[in-house]
């Protein structure tokens, strides 16, 4: 469980995609992301978020459902408060932001809430 200080609250968060079957990997460094991107055969979906963000919470079940469907993809979460280097590198100025990487390169991105249909179409097109 990851613990984060948010104001005067200490929030415990577990990052699950699709319940017990798939788990999103939480990354905190550019090195971690580069290793994943250079070794991934299939698309990599990265959700940039931060604690206390209602739109980020709204995206969580959508990401969960898509992780169940696209088990060959890698799903990553990136808390921009813990991974400032990554957020700066990809110019994340608002959350949630979803980036899909294809063959290690940024292929698609969207800031704000995204419908499951739109994200599903983007992931399918990345294959």
C-alpha positions in Angstrom: 0.0 0.0 0.0 1.3 3.4 -0.9 0.8 6.2 1.6 0.5 9.9 0.6 0.2 13.0 2.6 -2.6 15.2 1.3 -3.2 18.3 3.3 -3.5 17.0 6.9 -4.7 13.6 5.8 -2.6 10.5 5.3 -4.2 8.5 2.5 -3.5 4.9 1.8 -3.9 3.8 -1.8 -3.7 0.5 -3.5 -3.6 0.6 -7.3 -5.6 -2.2 -8.8 -6.7 -2.6 -12.3 -9.4 -5.1 -12.8 -9.7 -6.4 -9.3 -7.8 -9.6 -8.5 -6.8 -10.5 -12.1 -4.5 -7.6 -13.2 -2.6 -5.0 -11.2 -1.5 -1.7 -12.5 2.1 -1.0 -11.9 2.7 2.3 -10.1 5.9 3.9 -11.4 7.9 6.8 -9.8 10.9 7.2 -12.0 11.8 7.9 -15.6 14.1 4.8 -15.5 11.2 2.6 -14.5 9.1 3.9 -17.4 12.0 3.6 -19.9 12.5 0.0 -19.0 8.8 -0.8 -19.5 8.6 1.1 -22.8 11.8 -0.5 -24.2 10.7 -4.0 -23.3 7.0 -3.9 -24.1 5.8 -5.7 -27.2 2.2 -4.4 -26.9 0.8 -1.0 -26.2 1.5 0.6 -22.8 -1.3 2.7 -21.2 -0.2 5.2 -18.6 -2.7 7.0 -16.4 -1.3 10.2 -14.8 -3.3 11.2 -11.7 -3.1 12.7 -8.2 -4.8 12.2 -4.9 -8.0 14.1 -4.4 -8.8 14.4 -8.1 -12.5 13.4 -8.7 -12.0 13.0 -12.5 -9.1 10.7 -11.8 -11.3 8.6 -9.5 -13.9 8.5 -12.3 -11.4 7.1 -14.7 -10.3 4.3 -12.4 -13.2 1.8 -13.2 -12.8 2.5 -16.9 -9.1 1.7 -16.8 -10.0 -1.4 -14.7 -12.4 -2.7 -17.3 -10.1 -2.1 -20.2 -7.2 -3.8 -18.3 -9.5 -6.9 -18.1 -10.1 -6.8 -21.9 -6.6 -5.9 -23.0 -4.5 -8.3 -20.8 -1.6 -8.2 -23.3 -1.2 -4.4 -22.7 0.8 -3.0 -19.8 -1.3 -0.6 -17.6 0.7 1.9 -15.5 -0.4 4.5 -13.0 1.8 7.5 -12.3 1.0 9.9 -9.4 2.4 13.2 -10.6 3.2 14.2 -7.0 5.5 11.2 -6.7 6.9 11.3 -10.2 7.5 14.9 -11.1 10.3 14.0 -13.5 8.0 12.0 -15.6 5.2 14.6 -15.4 7.6 17.3 -16.6 9.0 15.1 -19.4 5.5 14.5 -20.8 4.3 18.0 -20.0 1.4 16.8 -17.8 -0.3 20.0 -16.6 -3.7 18.6 -15.8 -5.0 15.2 -14.6 -6.2 12.8 -15.4 -4.1 12.4 -18.5 -3.9 9.1 -20.4 -1.0 8.4 -22.7 -0.8 5.3 -24.9 2.7 4.3 -26.0 3.3 2.2 -29.1 6.7 0.7 -29.8 8.1 2.9 -27.0 6.9 6.2 -28.5 4.0 8.3 -27.3 1.2 7.5 -29.8 -2.0 8.9 -28.3 -2.9 11.2 -25.3 -6.0 12.8 -23.8 -6.4 15.0 -20.8 -9.6 14.9 -18.8 -12.1 12.2 -18.4 -12.4 9.9 -21.4 -15.3 7.5 -22.2 -14.6 3.8 -22.2 -15.6 3.7 -25.8 -13.0 6.4 -26.9 -10.2 4.8 -24.8 -11.1 1.3 -26.1 -10.9 2.5 -29.7 -7.6 4.2 -29.0 -6.1 1.0 -27.5 -7.4 -1.2 -30.2 -6.0 1.2 -32.9 -2.6 1.0 -31.2 -2.2 -2.7 -32.1 
